[in-house]
């Protein structure tokens, strides 16, 4: 049976292209490598403090961005270090003295985990309604545990005027 010229041309074309169609994995690996590198580089620029729904932070026009430190969270009922409950506000108010023993013990433990070569820094994330005497006791306890820098977490207020 004789094929037309068109059928012969199509047959030659199909015979030529039977071995093709392979997927090039090298190009795909290059794209994924670049994507992973891009995500790793850009993910380290943001530091997020742990969120607590029951804490309303005060507002400020602070210019410094937060960085990773030990976080002491002060809610209406509890004091937490790195998310772990250390003491209740009622127990702290009943106890006398300037230092909070349970908080100091936990801060010493956290400092031991971080090592001695690192600069000890502490961030207090407290509700804006907590009494100053409680905040002062937490700061004194942090200083007694040899934390060199004690910062207060605030919400950045939009605009430049305080």
BELDA-V362579 format. One record per residue. N is the residue number from 1. RES is the residue in three letters. D_FIRST is the distance of its C-alpha to the first C-alpha in whole Angstrom. Layout:
n=N res=RES d_first=D_FIRST
n=N res=RES d_first=D_FIRST
This chain:
n=1 res=UNK d_first=0
n=2 res=UNK d_first=4
n=3 res=UNK d_first=7
n=4 res=UNK d_first=10
n=5 res=UNK d_first=13
n=6 res=UNK d_first=14
n=7 res=UNK d_first=12
n=8 res=UNK d_first=12
n=9 res=UNK d_first=16
n=10 res=UNK d_first=16
n=11 res=UNK d_first=14
n=12 res=UNK d_first=17
n=13 res=UNK d_first=19
n=14 res=UNK d_first=19
n=15 res=UNK d_first=19
n=16 res=UNK d_first=22
n=17 res=UNK d_first=24
n=18 res=UNK d_first=24
n=19 res=UNK d_first=27
n=20 res=UNK d_first=29
n=21 res=UNK d_first=31
n=22 res=UNK d_first=34
n=23 res=UNK d_first=37
n=24 res=UNK d_first=40
n=25 res=UNK d_first=43
n=26 res=UNK d_first=46
n=27 res=UNK d_first=46
n=28 res=UNK d_first=46
n=29 res=UNK d_first=49
n=30 res=UNK d_first=51
n=31 res=UNK d_first=51
n=32 res=UNK d_first=52
n=33 res=UNK d_first=55
n=34 res=UNK d_first=56
n=35 res=UNK d_first=56
n=36 res=UNK d_first=58
n=37 res=UNK d_first=60
n=38 res=UNK d_first=61
n=39 res=UNK d_first=62
n=40 res=UNK d_first=64
n=41 res=UNK d_first=66
n=42 res=UNK d_first=67
n=43 res=UNK d_first=68
n=44 res=UNK d_first=71
n=45 res=UNK d_first=72
n=46 res=UNK d_first=73
n=47 res=UNK d_first=76
n=48 res=UNK d_first=77
n=49 res=UNK d_first=80
n=50 res=UNK d_first=80
n=51 res=UNK d_first=80
n=52 res=UNK d_first=83
n=53 res=UNK d_first=82
n=54 res=UNK d_first=86
n=55 res=UNK d_first=87
n=56 res=UNK d_first=88
n=57 res=UNK d_first=88
n=58 res=UNK d_first=90
n=59 res=UNK d_first=89
n=60 res=UNK d_first=90
n=61 res=UNK d_first=88
n=62 res=UNK d_first=88
n=63 res=UNK d_first=86
n=64 res=UNK d_first=85
n=65 res=UNK d_first=82
n=66 res=UNK d_first=82
n=67 res=UNK d_first=81
n=68 res=UNK d_first=81
n=69 res=UNK d_first=84
n=70 res=UNK d_first=86
n=71 res=UNK d_first=86
n=72 res=UNK d_first=89
n=73 res=UNK d_first=88
n=74 res=UNK d_first=91
n=75 res=UNK d_first=91
n=76 res=UNK d_first=94
n=77 res=UNK d_first=94
n=78 res=UNK d_first=93
n=79 res=UNK d_first=92
n=80 res=UNK d_first=89
n=81 res=UNK d_first=88
n=82 res=UNK d_first=84
n=83 res=UNK d_first=84
n=84 res=UNK d_first=86
n=85 res=UNK d_first=89
n=86 res=UNK d_first=92
n=87 res=UNK d_first=95
n=88 res=UNK d_first=96
n=89 res=UNK d_first=98
n=90 res=UNK d_first=101
n=91 res=UNK d_first=101
n=92 res=UNK d_first=101
n=93 res=UNK d_first=104
n=94 res=UNK d_first=106
n=95 res=UNK d_first=106
n=96 res=UNK d_first=109
n=97 res=UNK d_first=108
n=98 res=UNK d_first=106
n=99 res=UNK d_first=103
n=100 res=UNK d_first=101
n=101 res=UNK d_first=101
n=102 res=UNK d_first=97
n=103 res=UNK d_first=96
n=104 res=UNK d_first=97
n=105 res=UNK d_first=96
n=106 res=UNK d_first=92
n=107 res=UNK d_first=93
n=108 res=UNK d_first=94
n=109 res=UNK d_first=91
n=110 res=UNK d_first=88
n=111 res=UNK d_first=90
n=112 res=UNK d_first=90
n=113 res=UNK d_first=86
n=114 res=UNK d_first=85
n=115 res=UNK d_first=87
n=116 res=UNK d_first=90
n=117 res=UNK d_first=89
n=118 res=UNK d_first=87
n=119 res=UNK d_first=89
n=120 res=UNK d_first=90
n=121 res=UNK d_first=89
n=122 res=UNK d_first=90
n=123 res=UNK d_first=89
n=124 res=UNK d_first=90
n=125 res=UNK d_first=88
n=126 res=UNK d_first=91
n=127 res=UNK d_first=91
n=128 res=UNK d_first=93
n=129 res=UNK d_first=96
n=130 res=UNK d_first=97
n=131 res=UNK d_first=100
n=132 res=UNK d_first=101
n=133 res=UNK d_first=104
n=134 res=UNK d_first=100
n=135 res=UNK d_first=98
n=136 res=UNK d_first=101
n=137 res=UNK d_first=102
n=138 res=UNK d_first=98
n=139 res=UNK d_first=98
n=140 res=UNK d_first=101
n=141 res=UNK d_first=99
n=142 res=UNK d_first=97
n=143 res=UNK d_first=99
n=144 res=UNK d_first=101
n=145 res=UNK d_first=98
n=146 res=UNK d_first=97
n=147 res=UNK d_first=94
n=148 res=UNK d_first=95
n=149 res=UNK d_first=93
n=150 res=UNK d_first=93
n=151 res=UNK d_first=91
n=152 res=UNK d_first=91
n=153 res=UNK d_first=87
n=154 res=UNK d_first=87
n=155 res=UNK d_first=85
n=156 res=UNK d_first=84
n=157 res=UNK d_first=86
n=158 res=UNK d_first=84
n=159 res=UNK d_first=86
n=160 res=UNK d_first=88
n=161 res=UNK d_first=91
n=162 res=UNK d_first=93
